[in-house]
Amino acid sequence: MRRSPLALAAPLAALAALAFLVLPVVAIFAHTSPGRLLDQLSNPVVKDAFVVSARTSLVAQLLILILGTPTAYLLATRRFRGRWLAVTLVELPLVLPPAVAGIGLLVAFGHAGLLGSSLDALGVSLPFTQSAVTIAVAFVASPLYIRQAIAAFEAVDVDLVAASRTLGAGGTRTFFRVVLPLARIGLIAGLALSFARGLGEFGATIMFAGSLQQVTQTLPLAIYAEFDVNFDAALAMSAVLVVVSVLLLAGLRIVLSWQSSSSTTSRFRFGPSISG
Amino acid sequence: MAELLLDDLTVPLRSFDLRLTLAVERTVALVGPSGAGKTTVLRTVAGLTAPRQGRITVGGETWFDAARRIDLAPDERRVGLVFQEYALFPHLTVRQNVEYARRHAADEYLERFGIAHLQHERPARLSGGERQRVALARALARDPAVLLLDEPLSALDAHTKTAVRAELHDLLAELEMPSLLVTHDFEDAAALAESVGVLVDGELRQTGTPADLVARPADAFVASFTGANLLHGRAGPPHAGATPVALADGTVVTTADDASGDVTLAVYPWEITLSLAPPHDSAMNVVAGPVRSIVELGNRARVTLGPLTAEITIDSVARLGLAAGQTAYATFKATGTRVVVAAGSSL
């Protein structure tokens, strides 16, 4: 059979695209010897940035989980006037330029901002603190979790929820024993995406929290700061983020493969002999 | 025994209101075309859909009363609802599904429904019939005051359906509780319930025993919807591909279906022809008796004679000169009968 021009061109294009995407990642590890990269991991700047990133990411994801889960559940299960507006607002940070998010956070929570005087009265000062980093991360990363969580909750068969209620379970027991286990994989996937996005946060953080070592300097901010001071340190931190990203993505694939292998159980499908 | 009472219930649906007054003491089947509001009745009793007005009481306990602003949550109503596609929890095993209803009752119900050997399976690995047993076991483990069944046979293939229908018939007969089931199939309704209500566009057109509905349909819709005569008898040993069934009055009819023991045969009114003289064709089933009633429906008439109702044209009634009290002969083929319930199969 004669092969069409497209049949030849497509693999070539795919090969070029793959090389283009992989090359920068490979270059990070190839530029300097692994020994020098590993040495940089004990550099105080690198260690501090790692601690700041880890702490702010964990607190931010915890916040997203605690506030985002009920939000997503309500948006997935209730039909009310203005629901589409609520969904749009929740998703807005996803498309907002990070620098705009940073300015927004500053004029909302900064000293001269909308809530500035109220926060001052409470003795709370947010800008350029570690809490500011957490807030910036939560702001930009939350839509990724909430979107995924809405989809996961919407996929839970309403008959199962109804069945649970008629079997004597109240709303809370139904949520924890039926809804949550069935939406679990979608929620984990959403949290992984949100975590990855939060870990790489740069624009909003630098505007709202600054880049103070040990306080607000996260790994991406430290990479930028070390870039013209100690290039090996910048490379080492980049390598750390690449490894974390790869692990997250691989973990996500594994989790999603559980879902597809158990998808026959998540909704009822009858065999060919049974009409339904 | 407690009674389920639906009193002047009004539930708004998309294009009409469901309006219902109904007393359920044993087993009542609601039949009707899809979209008639059948499932809504069950959801309303279970507390999953809120009526606009009316009352729902069970054995003196009020579950819903619009006037007194009483509306118990679904988990506060003792109902066993078996969903059309069973709604088994896919992430739980059979045993966990039953335990979800009541913690320490699983063994009893797994045993009773013959599913103990499946207790560690997930619902996805069960057949349709097995799923239904789990759904029934789970609903009854809740210790309900009322059993609700939504299209209990529609998710099953034809082969499984006959067996499951017989099981369900025996189960409903031995359960001491009001049971309300909905189905679009009159034959299923007649096989499972003593009383059948025909629901069309949210209104009950007629309620009665299956034989009543066949003999005296209130209107043409009920007539077209209610299908078969049901004949109860005892099957004898099959002979030459046909099974003789002795009816209560001694008449023996033959069916082309396999059967043994006590059976119920379905015969459609339009499969029956009437004559004033005994027919000569010995291959036909013949039931003789005085004409009990003649009900005209448009250009057709339903003529009841002995245990049978035949549907013939008005012209034929006139041509035969049929009148109540006259002795007539009803004839139908062995292949015009179907075994709908074979007793003796138990859960």
Interface residues (C-beta under 8 A of the other chain):
Chain A: D157 D159 L160 A162 A163 S164 R165 T166 L167 G168 A169 G170 R177 V178 P181 L182 S262 T264 T265 S266 R267 F268 R269 F270 G271 S273 I274 S275 G276
Chain B: R43 A46 G47 L48 A73 P74 D75 R77 V79 G80 L81 F83 E85 Y86 A87 L88 F89 P90 H91 Y100 A101 R102 R122 P123 A124 S127 G128 R138 A139 R142 S154 A155 L156 D157 H159 T160
